[in-house]
Each structure stands twice: as structure tokens, then as C-alpha cells.
């Protein structure tokens, strides 16, 4: 039974990792698109440069936030798997 619990936990962590990986890529793509798109708008050059920098900085922060949330989720799922094995006998 413990093997089944750990296998299930591993599968859930892999799905969680896949979701986080896709979200990480989406945040990066969206940030890069916004940063490059500000150059195409007819804005004052200084404002366009500032908006591009802000979008790039937000992308970096967003990517690290996704990594941090993935780590917290993986730790919680691992802890739940460990707790579940404590309730199951040998």
C-alpha cells in the first residue's frame, strides 16, 4: 500500500511539475511579447523604453514566482504522501 501511495504521489508531483513548467514558459513568452510590443506602439521613446524594462523585470519576477510556487507545492505534496504512509500499516 505504501508503494501505491508513493507512486500516486510521484505521478501527482510530475503533473504539478508539468503545469508549473508550462506556466513558467507562458509567463516568459507573455513578458517577452509585451516587452517587444512596446517598441511598436507610437509612444514617447522614453516611456516605451521604461515600459519595456518594466515588462522585462515583471517577467523575471513572474518566472521566479512560478518556481517558488512549484517548490512549495512539491513540498506539500511530498509531505501529504509521507503523512498518508504513516496512516497505512505495513
N, C-alpha and C positions, 0 to 999 in steps of 0.2 A: 504494500500500500504506500509505503514511503517513496518507493521508486516512482509510482504513478503520480504522487504529489509533486515530486521534484521534476518529473518530465513535463507535467502540466505547467508548473511554474516557469520552466525553461522556455516553453512554447509561448507563454504569455509575455515573458520578457523579450523574446525575439520579435513578437508582434509590436510591442511597445517601442522597441528599438527601430523597427521599420517605420512606424508612424513618426517618430522623432526625426529620423533621417530625412523623410520626405518633407516634413515641416521645416527643417533646417535648410534644405535646398530651396524651398518655396520662399522663405524669408530672404535668402541670399539673392534669388532671382528677382524678387519684387524690389528689393532695395537697389540693386544694380540698374533695373529698368527705370526706377524713379530718378536715380542719380543721373543717368544719361538723358532722360527725358526733360530734365530741367534746362538743358542746353538748347533744346529745340523750341522752347517757348520764347515768345518775344518779351522777355523781361529785361530789366536793367542788369547789365553784366555782373555787377557786384552782388545783386540779390540772387541771380542764377547760380553764381559760384557758391554763395552761402547755403542756398537750398540744396545744391548737390553735395556739399560737405556734410550737411545735416542728415541727408538721406543715407550717405555712406556710413556715418557714425551710428545712426539708428540701426543699420543693417548689422554692423559688428556687435552692437549690444544685443540685438534680437537673436543673432546666432548663438551667442554665449548664454542667453537666457534659455533657449531651447536645450542646449547641452546640460545646463544646470537642472532644468525640469526633468530631463531624461534620467539624470543620475538620481534625483530624488525618487522618481517613480520606480526605477530599477531597485533601489534600496528598499522601498516599501514593499514591492512585490516579493523580493527575496526574503524579507522579514516575515511576510504573511506565509510564505512557503515553509519557513522554519517553524513558525508557530503551529501551522497545520500538522507538521510531522510530530510535534510534541503531544498532540491530542490523540494520535494514532498509536496503537500498541505495536509491538514487534510482530 
